[in-house]
Structures are given as structure tokens and as C-alpha cells.
């Protein structure tokens, strides 16, 4: 059974951190409205959804919130982006700096890309080339 989960959440992250002048970006953002509609009603992103749109697991981990914050900014939904950023930050362990109760590997990766982008440590240009701040 096809299911949207960790593979799918990357789509939202990459769309969110893409340069706003990337050719076709607006059209792509318009093609994935379901997560924005859901999170507008419930601040916890779904973790797994099947091909028919049925929720398999409603409790998305903190990495999902990390991935959605740039996506919401790209949509101009800054209050929704803040909710997701706040959810991510509330899951941060001050002793380790890691996110989530279990500090799962993939959540750390999603958070790394999302927070690095939000802190302007890197950007992608309209051609998809990586531009880093330290260069």
C-alpha cells in the first residue's frame, strides 16, 4: 500500500526552501495543499497517510514540524510557520540540543535543513545551486 510519510514530508521541505523565483514553484506549491489544510485545523502534522488520503498515523514527529515551517513561509502563512517552529523548539532537549523524545535520526536531519535555512545559513538559487553563508 503506498503511503505518505518521511518520503513525502521532504517534498514540503524542499518546496519551502526553494528560491521563490524557481521556475514552476508556485504551481508545485498549489499541487500539495492537503498538509496546509490539515495543519490549519490541527497543529500536529500527520505522520502517515495512505494513497486514499486516510490517516494511518496522525502524530507527526518534531521533524515534520521543522519541514513544514519553510513550506508555510513559502505560502505566506507566517502564523502557521511560527506554530510549527514553536512546536519544533518545544521538543528540543536543552542538554543535547536534539529534537524529540527519542532524538530520531531523520527528525534531526529535517530540523538541520529547516533551521539552517530559517537562520539564513544557506539558500538555493533559482537554478537549484547551493549558496552558503560561510563562503
C-alpha positions as CSV (number, residue, x, y, z in Angstrom):
1,X,0.0,0.0,0.0
2,X,1.5,3.4,-1.0
3,X,1.8,5.7,2.0
4,X,3.0,9.2,2.5
5,X,5.4,9.6,5.4
6,X,9.0,10.5,5.7
7,X,9.5,10.3,2.0
8,X,6.6,12.7,1.4
9,X,7.5,15.3,4.1
10,X,10.7,16.1,2.2
11,X,8.5,17.5,-0.6
12,X,7.1,20.1,1.7
13,X,10.6,21.0,3.0
14,X,12.2,21.3,-0.4
15,X,9.3,23.4,-1.8
16,X,9.7,25.6,1.3
17,X,13.4,26.2,1.0
18,X,13.4,26.6,-2.8
19,X,14.2,30.1,-4.2
20,X,10.9,31.9,-4.7
21,X,12.0,32.6,-8.3
22,X,12.4,28.9,-9.1
23,X,10.6,28.2,-12.3
24,X,7.3,26.3,-11.6
25,X,7.5,26.7,-7.9
26,X,4.1,28.4,-7.5
27,X,2.4,25.6,-9.5
28,X,4.1,22.9,-7.4
29,X,3.1,24.6,-4.1
30,X,-0.5,24.7,-5.4
31,X,-0.4,20.9,-6.1
32,X,0.2,20.0,-2.5
33,X,-2.5,21.8,-0.4
34,X,-3.6,18.9,1.8
35,X,-1.0,19.3,4.5
36,X,-1.6,23.1,4.8
37,X,-5.4,22.4,5.0
38,X,-4.9,19.8,7.7
39,X,-2.4,21.8,9.8
40,X,-4.6,24.8,9.6
41,X,-7.1,22.8,11.6
42,X,-4.7,20.7,13.8
43,X,-1.2,21.9,14.5
44,X,0.2,18.4,14.7
45,X,1.1,17.2,11.2
46,X,0.1,13.7,10.2
47,X,2.9,11.2,10.1
48,X,1.4,8.7,7.7
49,X,-1.4,9.0,5.1
50,X,-2.3,6.2,2.6
51,X,-2.9,6.7,-1.1
52,X,-6.6,7.3,-0.5
53,X,-6.0,10.1,2.0
54,X,-6.8,8.0,5.1
55,X,-4.7,8.9,8.1
56,X,-2.6,5.9,9.2
57,X,-0.7,7.8,12.0
58,X,-1.9,11.3,13.0
59,X,1.1,12.1,15.2
60,X,3.9,13.6,13.2
61,X,7.2,13.9,14.9
62,X,9.0,17.2,15.5
63,X,11.0,16.8,12.3
64,X,7.7,17.1,10.4
65,X,7.1,20.5,12.0
66,X,10.6,21.5,11.1
67,X,9.9,20.6,7.5
68,X,6.6,22.4,7.4
69,X,7.8,25.8,8.7
70,X,9.6,26.9,5.5
71,X,6.7,25.4,3.4
72,X,4.2,27.7,5.3
73,X,6.5,30.7,4.8
74,X,6.6,30.0,1.1
75,X,2.8,30.0,1.1
76,X,2.8,33.3,3.1
77,X,1.2,31.6,6.1
78,X,3.6,33.0,8.7
79,X,1.4,32.3,11.7
80,X,1.2,28.6,10.7
81,X,5.0,28.6,10.2
82,X,5.5,30.0,13.7
83,X,3.3,27.3,15.2
84,X,5.4,24.7,13.6
85,X,8.7,26.4,14.6
86,X,7.5,26.7,18.1
87,X,6.4,23.0,18.2
88,X,9.9,22.0,17.0
89,X,11.6,24.2,19.5
90,X,9.5,22.9,22.4
91,X,10.7,19.4,21.6
92,X,14.4,20.4,21.8
93,X,16.4,18.9,24.7
94,X,18.5,21.7,26.2
95,X,21.1,19.3,27.3
96,X,21.8,17.7,23.9
97,X,20.3,20.2,21.5
98,X,18.5,17.4,19.8
99,X,14.8,17.3,18.9
100,X,12.1,14.9,20.1
101,X,11.9,12.4,22.9
102,X,13.8,9.8,21.1
103,X,16.1,12.2,19.1
104,X,15.4,10.1,15.9
105,X,17.9,10.5,13.2
106,X,15.6,11.6,10.4
107,X,14.0,14.2,12.6
108,X,17.4,15.7,13.3
109,X,18.1,15.8,9.5
110,X,14.8,17.6,8.8
111,X,15.4,20.0,11.6
112,X,19.0,20.7,10.4
113,X,17.9,21.6,6.9
114,X,14.9,23.7,8.1
115,X,16.6,25.6,10.9
116,X,19.7,26.1,8.7
117,X,17.5,27.7,6.1
118,X,15.5,29.7,8.5
119,X,18.7,31.1,10.1
120,X,19.9,32.0,6.5
121,X,23.0,29.8,6.8
122,X,22.3,28.6,3.3
123,X,20.0,29.2,0.3
124,X,19.3,27.6,-3.0
125,X,19.3,29.9,-6.0
126,X,16.6,29.8,-8.7
127,X,18.7,27.2,-10.6
128,X,18.9,25.0,-7.5
129,X,22.5,25.7,-6.7
130,X,23.5,25.7,-3.1
131,X,24.7,29.1,-1.7
132,X,26.2,29.0,1.7
133,X,26.7,31.9,4.1
134,X,30.3,31.0,5.1
135,X,31.6,31.1,1.5
